[in-house]
Amino acid sequence: MADKIRVGIVGATVTPGGSGWGANAHVPALQALPGYELKAVCTAHEETAKASAAKFGAALAFSDMSEMVTHPEVDLIAVVVRVPLHKQLVMAAIKAKKPVCCEWPLGADLADAAEMADGAKAAGVQTLVGLQGRSDPAVMHARDIVANGDIGEVVTANLKVMVNSIPVRGDGRIWQGIRKNGANPMTIPGGHSIDALCHILGEFAEVSARVTTRITMWKHEVTGADFPVDAPDTVTAAGVLKSGAEVAYQVASVPQNASGICLEIYGSKGTLVLTSKSLNIGPTKLHMAVGSGNLAEVTPPARYTMIPADLAAGPGRNVAQAYARFASALQAGKTDAPAFSDAIVRHTLIDAMERSHRDGKVIKLA
């Protein structure tokens, strides 16, 4: 491998209507990190590939994914496209024996995700999944506070995730209203948030949930046509962690004035509260109280920040944090950045919530 990790990205495209997550988060993250080089861009069309490569300073442009994944000057493949396309592109990288980063959700469902994870394991391919909330400095600090026993034994936790519904959408996002596509409030803001909770406190032993769709119609912003929605936008769950702590969890896509994300953790010796508009984007604020004292904001120590100071805010912040953590895997073979195996754990929990609603029973997790 070269001195820098040379990345080929599919899904970073310059478009007239405004670029998406690949261009706005992954590209600035990679450009800011000294250990990485954005080497190649792949899009569906040759002209957009060349335009995007020129815009982002990439030396190589591809309109054929198979050519990019096999190119000798590309070390890592980043897949940042619509969720239903993840499997096809990830499996191409795995077939080429290239390390691969895929955005979250890994698959449109648990079965898709498992196929990718199993394929990567069989091929010995190192992986990174886009659960960037784990790399937020406040989340990492909270995890260590709990692990160190600073708030004592965790008794209970409450996680609330309130997001705006965005009922008028164009082609770029309206596909998320279809349940089988796997990109919805339950999996994206909810998935990132419950992953952060589990990263801090540990995994669920059992869960009981209701999973429903409360806003069942959107409008296409160009045509004005009604667009029926069946993707889940409301989750109400209760569960028990393996530690014995009780958890209450709510996700809701609301018409307006969404309050964002709040995670409250109550221990025998103290309390932690994390708040954010988006845990995967950040920034996340952390407050702590010991005993009956008042909550006070806690600034995570500098060791939790692994990115240049000029990338301290914006969509690329936690993406860069995750890439920085992943670099050690490619260099030394081990990392604490989330891999496809971690994505399977999260997909399994989401699947358990759906089965709990469907079957009307508590689901026990391994």
N, C-alpha and C positions, 0 to 999 in steps of 0.2 A: 504494500500500500504506500502511496506517496506521503510526503511530509504532512500534507493536509488531507482530510477526508473529502474526496471529490463527490459531490452529490448530483444526481440526476433526478429532477422533480417532474412529475406529471400532475397537472392541475394548477399550475401557476400561469395564468393566461391574462394578457392585457386585452380587455374588451371595451367597446364603446360605452356600454352601460355600467362600467365600474367592475374592477377586479374582485375576486373572492378571497377566501381564507388562505389559499396558497400564496397568492401575491401579497396579501396584506399582513400575513403572520409568518409563514415559513421563509419567504424570501428575505425580509429584513432580519430575521433571526439568524439565518445562515450567513448573511453578509456581515453581521456584527461579530461573529465568533472567529477568532484567529485560527482555530484548529480546523475550520471547514472552508471549502470552496464550492460555490454554486457553479458546477461545471456544465450542466446540460439542462435543457427544458424540452419537455415533450408535450405537444398538444395534438388535437385531432387533425389539424390542417397545416400544411407546410408554411403558408404565409403567416399564420398566427404564431407558429413555433419560432420562426425567424424574428418576428416583431417582438415576441416576448423575451427571447434570448437577448436581443439587442437592448431592450429596456432594462433587463435585470443584470446585464453584464456577463452572461453565460457564453462560454466559447462554442458550445455545441447546441444545435437545434434539431429536433427529431419530430416527425409526424407518425413514426412507427415505433411502438413501445418495445418490440422485440429487438430493434436495432440499438435502442438506448441501454437496455438491461445487459446486453452482451458487449457493449463498448469497453475496451480495456482501460479507458481513462475515467470511467465512472465506478466509484467504489461503493456507493450507498444509493439505493433507490427510495425516493419519498413519494408516497401515493396520497394525493390530497384532492380527491375528486368526489363525486356523489357516492354515497354509501353503496348503492346496488352495483357499482362498477369496481368496488374494492377487490373482490375475490379474483376476478380475471387478471387484474394488473399485479396484485400481490403474488399470485401463483406464477406469473411470468418471471418476476424477480427471483422467486424461490427456485424455479427451474434453472435459472442462470447462476445459481449459488451466490447471489449477491445479498448482503445485509439489506434489510428493508424496514423503513418507517412507514406506518399506515395510520392515517387519522382515525379517531374514534367517532362513531362506533366502528369496531373492526369489521363486523359483518352486518348484513341486514337482519340476521337472527343468529341464535346460538349455533345452529348447524353450520352456517357459512363460516362463522368465526372459528369453529372447531376444525373445519377442513383446512383453513389457513394455518392455524397453530400447529396442527399435526404435520402438515407439509413442511413447515419451517423446521420443526424438531427433527423430522426424518432426514432432512437435507443438511442439518447442522448449521442452519442459517441464523445469524443473530438478528433480533427483532426489537423494534421500538413501536409502541402504540401511543396515540395522541391523547393520553389521559394526563393533560398538563397540570391539572389542579394539584397533583402530587408534588409538582416541582415549584409551586408557589412558596416563597420563603416563609410566609405566615403559617402555611399548612405544615411544612417541614418542621418548623419550630414548635408548633402545637404537638406534633407527634412525639418529639423528644421530651417536651414537658410532661406529657402523659406517661411515657416510658420511664422517665426518671422518678415518677411518683410524686411530683411536685403538687399535684392536686389530689393525691390519694387515690383510693379505689374509685373508679368511675361507676356511679350509681345509675345515671340515666342521661340520655341525650335527646335533643329535639332538633330536627333539621327541616327548615321551611324553604321551598324554592318557588318563588313567584315570578313569572315572566310574562311579558306582553304577548298577546296572541298573534299579532300581525295578520289580520284577516284579509288584507288586500296584497296580493303577491304576483310577481311576474314569473316567467318560465324558470328563472334561476332558483326559485325557492318554493314554488307552488307544489312541486312533486313531493315535498315533505308531508303533505296532507294525506298521502296514501300509506296506510299502515304497513304494507309489505315492504316498503322501501327502507324502513328501519331508522329513520331520522326524524325525531319528534321530541316534544318536551320531556317525555319519560326517559328517552335514551340519551339526549344531548345535555341540556342543562341539568336534568335529573341524574343522568349517568355520571357526569363529571362531579356532581355534588356528593352523591352517595359514595363514589369512589374515594373522595377526599375524607369523608367520615370514616370509611373502613380503613383507609391508610393510617389514620390517626388512632383509631380505637380497636381495630381488628374486625374480623369477618362475622357475618350473621350465622347463628346456629339454626334459627327458624324465623319465618316471616309469614304474615297474613296481610293481604292487600286487596284494595279495590282499584281497578284500572278502567277508566271510562273516557269517553269523548264527549265533552260538554259543548264545544263550539263546532258544529257539524257542517258549516258552510262557509267557504271563503269566496272572494271575488278575484277574477283574473284582472290585473291592473291595466292590461292593454285592451283586451276584448270586452271586459265588463261581464263576462259570463260567470254564472254560479259554478263553484267547484266543490262537489261533495267531499267531506273530510271524514275519514274513519281512523286516523292515527290517534293513539291515546294522548290526551292532553291533561289528564287529571289522575293523580295517584295519591291514595291515602293508605298508609301502611303502618303496621306495628310489628316489632320484632325483638328478638333477644340475641345479643351478641354471644360469641363463644366465651367471653369473659363473664357473662351473666348480666351485663348492663342492659337495661331496657331502652328501646329506641322508638321514637315516634317520627314519622317521615311523611311529608306532604309536598307534592309537586302540583302546580296549577298554572295553566295558561289562561290569563285573565284579560278582559276587554281593554282595560287601561289601568294606569297607576300601579303597575307591578312594583312591589317593594324590594325585589331582589332575593338574596340568599342570606339566611341566618342559621348558623349552627351553634347551639348551646350545649355545653358539656358540663355536667355537674358531678364533681367528685367529693369524696368524704372530707377532703382538706381544702378544696377550692373550686373555682369555676373558670371556664374558658368560654369566650364568645367570639366566633369568627363571622364577619359580615363582608359581603361582596356583591357586586352586580353580576359578576361572572367568575366562577372559581377557576376556569381554565384560562381566562384572559387576565384576571387580576386587575388592579392590586386588591389584595384581601387584607382587611384590618383585623388584628388580634387584640382582644381585651382579656385581662386576667384579674382575678381577685383571690386572695388567700383568706380562708376563714370567712368571717362575716364582713370583711373589708369591702370597700367600694371597688367596682371594676375600673381598671385603668389600662390605657392602651400600652401595648408592649411592642417595641420595635425589634424585629428579628435580628440577631447578631449578623455581622457582615459575612460570616462563613457560609450563610445560607444563600448568598447572592453570588452567582457564578457567571454573570454576564457583564459586559462593559457598562459603565455608568450612563452612557448616552442612549442606552436601550432600556431605561428604567420604567417606561410606561408604554402602553399600546398593545395591540394584539400579538406582537412578536415576543413579548417579554417572557411569558412562561413557556412558550415554544422554544425559545433560546435556552432557557433553563434546562428543559428536557434534553435538548440536543447536547448541551454541555455535559450533562450527567451520562449520556449515552456514549460519549466519546471514549470513556474508559473501557467500555465493553469491546469496542473495536480494537483498542490498543492492548488491553490486558486480559480480555476474555471474561470479565465480570463487571456487573453494574448494578446499581439500585434503581435505575430508570425502568419504567414499566414496560414489560415485554408482552408478546402475544399471550403468554400463559396467564398474565395478570388480566388481560382483556377477557379471557375465558371465564375467570372467576366473576368478573363483573357482569358479563352476559348471562351467566348462570343465575345470578341474583335477580336480574331483570326478568328472566324467563320464569323464575320461581314466583315472582309477583304476579305475572300474567296467569300462571297456572292456578295460583291461589284464588284469583278473582273468578276464573273460569270454573274451577271445581268447588269453590266455596269452602276451602279448608286451609289449615295451617300447613305450610310446606317446610319440611326439615331439610337443611342443607348439610352436605358432608363436611 
